Amino acid sequence: MKIEIENLKAQMTGRELNIYQKADALIEFNKLLDYVNELEQLTIPVVVLRDCD
């Protein structure tokens, strides 16, 4: 899943945005936060190494 963050990048670099682009930047920021939250919820299986001698 690729999150579109072009307006957010423009906002963060100080470019002049119109009101709609600013609103899109906020939406993109919230989507990015949701995506990071989803990634944090992924479980990583525990791998146990055994000696097979």
KOLLUMMI-290402 format. One line per field, with one value per atom (N, C-alpha, C): residue in three letters; residue number from 1; atom name; x, y, z. Coordinates in nm, 4 decimals, padded with zeros to 6 digits. Atoms other than C-alpha are relative to their C-alpha. Layout:
N
resn = c(ala/...)
resi = c(NUM/...)
name = c(CA/...)
east = c(X/...)
north = c(Y/...)
up = c(Z/...)
This chain:
53
resn = c(met/met/met/lys/lys/lys/ile/ile/ile/glu/glu/glu/ile/ile/ile/glu/glu/glu/asn/asn/asn/leu/leu/leu/lys/lys/lys/ala/ala/ala/gln/gln/gln/met/met/met/thr/thr/thr/gly/gly/gly/arg/arg/arg/glu/glu/glu/leu/leu/leu/asn/asn/asn/ile/ile/ile/tyr/tyr/tyr/gln/gln/gln/lys/lys/lys/ala/ala/ala/asp/asp/asp/ala/ala/ala/leu/leu/leu/ile/ile/ile/glu/glu/glu/phe/phe/phe/asn/asn/asn/lys/lys/lys/leu/leu/leu/leu/leu/leu/asp/asp/asp/tyr/tyr/tyr/val/val/val/asn/asn/asn/glu/glu/glu/leu/leu/leu/glu/glu/glu/gln/gln/gln/leu/leu/leu/thr/thr/thr/ile/ile/ile/pro/pro/pro/val/val/val/val/val/val/val/val/val/leu/leu/leu/arg/arg/arg/asp/asp/asp/cys/cys/cys/asp/asp/asp)
resi = c(1/1/1/2/2/2/3/3/3/4/4/4/5/5/5/6/6/6/7/7/7/8/8/8/9/9/9/10/10/10/11/11/11/12/12/12/13/13/13/14/14/14/15/15/15/16/16/16/17/17/17/18/18/18/19/19/19/20/20/20/21/21/21/22/22/22/23/23/23/24/24/24/25/25/25/26/26/26/27/27/27/28/28/28/29/29/29/30/30/30/31/31/31/32/32/32/33/33/33/34/34/34/35/35/35/36/36/36/37/37/37/38/38/38/39/39/39/40/40/40/41/41/41/42/42/42/43/43/43/44/44/44/45/45/45/46/46/46/47/47/47/48/48/48/49/49/49/50/50/50/51/51/51/52/52/52/53/53/53)
name = c(N/CA/C/N/CA/C/N/CA/C/N/CA/C/N/CA/C/N/CA/C/N/CA/C/N/CA/C/N/CA/C/N/CA/C/N/CA/C/N/CA/C/N/CA/C/N/CA/C/N/CA/C/N/CA/C/N/CA/C/N/CA/C/N/CA/C/N/CA/C/N/CA/C/N/CA/C/N/CA/C/N/CA/C/N/CA/C/N/CA/C/N/CA/C/N/CA/C/N/CA/C/N/CA/C/N/CA/C/N/CA/C/N/CA/C/N/CA/C/N/CA/C/N/CA/C/N/CA/C/N/CA/C/N/CA/C/N/CA/C/N/CA/C/N/CA/C/N/CA/C/N/CA/C/N/CA/C/N/CA/C/N/CA/C/N/CA/C/N/CA/C/N/CA/C/N/CA/C/N/CA/C/N/CA/C)
east = c(00.0843/00.0000/00.0886/-00.0786/00.1513/-00.0884/00.0732/00.0346/00.0436/-00.0308/00.0127/00.0203/-00.0298/00.1811/00.0612/-00.0600/00.2692/-00.0380/00.0414/00.0647/00.0629/-00.0629/00.2020/00.1467/-00.1405/00.5598/00.0115/-00.0030/00.4857/-00.0250/00.0304/00.3361/00.1219/-00.1134/00.6364/00.1225/-00.1148/00.8855/-00.0268/00.0299/00.7108/-00.0542/00.0590/00.5584/-00.1348/00.1291/00.2595/-00.1086/00.1091/-00.0555/-00.1324/00.1339/-00.4152/-00.0741/00.0762/-00.6826/-00.0308/00.0322/-00.7703/00.1233/-00.1237/-00.4091/00.0363/-00.0260/-00.3726/-00.0905/00.0929/-00.6814/00.0454/-00.0502/-00.5418/00.1243/-00.1205/-00.2107/-00.0379/00.0458/-00.3966/-00.0586/00.0562/-00.5866/00.1125/-00.1134/-00.2610/00.0766/-00.0686/-00.1014/-00.0749/00.0801/-00.3876/00.0057/-00.0138/-00.3686/00.1360/-00.1345/00.0044/00.0071/00.0045/-00.0547/-00.0739/00.0753/-00.3149/00.0840/-00.0844/-00.0723/00.1098/-00.1047/00.2058/-00.0589/00.0674/-00.0394/-00.0269/00.0217/-00.1312/00.1295/-00.1289/00.2352/00.0433/-00.0373/00.2902/-00.0804/00.0857/00.0052/00.0387/-00.0410/00.1661/00.0807/-00.0747/00.2929/00.1158/-00.1184/00.6364/00.0142/-00.0085/00.6549/00.1355/-00.1216/00.9068/00.0626/-00.0714/01.1664/00.0903/-00.0825/01.3223/00.0956/-00.0996/01.6448/00.0319/-00.0315/01.7049/00.1262/-00.1178/02.0189/-00.0484/00.0493/01.9527/00.1010/-00.0999/02.2461/-00.0603)
north = c(-00.1177/00.0000/00.1236/-00.1213/00.3294/00.1175/-00.1170/00.6334/00.1219/-00.1226/00.9512/00.1124/-00.1061/01.2293/00.1236/-00.1135/01.4897/00.1339/-00.1259/01.7677/00.0141/-00.0033/01.6750/00.0396/-00.0373/01.6938/00.1481/-00.1406/02.0303/00.0900/-00.0768/02.1580/00.0032/00.0094/02.0387/00.0761/-00.0726/02.2028/00.1494/-00.1429/02.5379/00.0580/-00.0517/02.5623/00.0629/-00.0676/02.7908/-00.0903/00.0866/02.5777/00.0733/-00.0569/02.6718/-00.0783/00.0592/02.5784/-00.1475/00.1393/02.2550/-00.0902/00.0761/02.1412/-00.0174/00.0105/02.2160/-00.1053/00.1008/02.0071/-00.1394/00.1293/01.7256/-00.0421/00.0312/01.7475/-00.0560/00.0492/01.6981/-00.1409/00.1331/01.4008/-00.1002/00.0883/01.2524/-00.0319/00.0210/01.2986/-00.1024/00.0948/01.1128/-00.1400/00.1312/00.8307/-00.0612/00.0483/00.8049/-00.0498/00.0444/00.7828/-00.1331/00.1262/00.5096/-00.1153/00.1025/00.3175/-00.0429/00.0313/00.3400/-00.0799/00.0719/00.2250/-00.1449/00.1355/-00.0772/-00.0796/00.0689/-00.1638/-00.0369/00.0285/-00.1433/-00.1157/00.1065/-00.3906/-00.1367/00.1283/-00.6578/-00.0771/00.0823/-00.9437/-00.0659/00.0645/-01.0789/-00.1332/00.1302/-01.4530/-00.0186/00.0290/-01.5635/-00.1258/00.1142/-01.7954/-00.0558/00.0671/-02.0464/-00.0931/00.0854/-02.2046/-00.1143/00.1182/-02.5590/-00.0641/00.0766/-02.7601/-00.1357/00.1229/-03.0521/-00.1149/00.1069/-03.2708/-00.1260)
up = c(00.0000/00.0000/00.0000/00.0084/-00.1081/00.0408/-00.0487/00.0822/-00.0803/00.0727/-00.1274/00.1011/-00.0978/00.0708/-00.0668/00.0711/-00.1925/00.0627/-00.0634/-00.0304/00.1379/-00.1315/00.3108/-00.0121/00.0214/00.1792/-00.0348/00.0387/00.0215/00.1214/-00.1210/00.3482/00.0926/-00.0920/00.5489/-00.0506/00.0541/00.3137/-00.0125/-00.0029/00.3452/-00.1286/00.1236/-00.0017/00.0286/-00.0130/-00.0386/-00.0588/00.0436/-00.0592/00.0119/-00.0154/-00.1191/00.1088/-00.1105/00.1342/-00.0249/00.0333/-00.0483/00.0140/-00.0140/-00.0617/00.1477/-00.1447/00.3104/00.0633/-00.0509/00.3819/-00.0426/00.0481/00.1665/00.0776/-00.0776/00.3557/00.1369/-00.1298/00.6836/-00.0127/00.0245/00.5416/-00.0240/00.0276/00.4113/00.1290/-00.1274/00.7540/00.0842/-00.0773/00.9219/-00.0598/00.0644/00.6656/00.0311/-00.0317/00.7288/00.1437/-00.1397/01.1039/00.0133/-00.0027/01.0493/-00.0540/00.0606/00.8280/00.0968/-00.0974/01.0877/00.1152/-00.1078/01.3543/-00.0408/00.0497/01.1390/00.0010/00.0012/01.0961/00.1413/-00.1379/01.4708/00.0583/-00.0507/01.5257/-00.0550/00.0567/01.3095/00.1039/-00.0947/01.5165/-00.0717/00.0544/01.4571/00.0722/-00.0657/01.5201/00.0690/-00.0747/01.7776/-00.0592/00.0567/01.6300/00.1083/-00.0987/01.8633/-00.0719/00.0623/01.7513/00.0949/-00.0828/01.8776/-00.0518/00.0379/01.8763/-00.0505/00.0623/01.6407/00.0071/-00.0124/01.7504/00.0528)
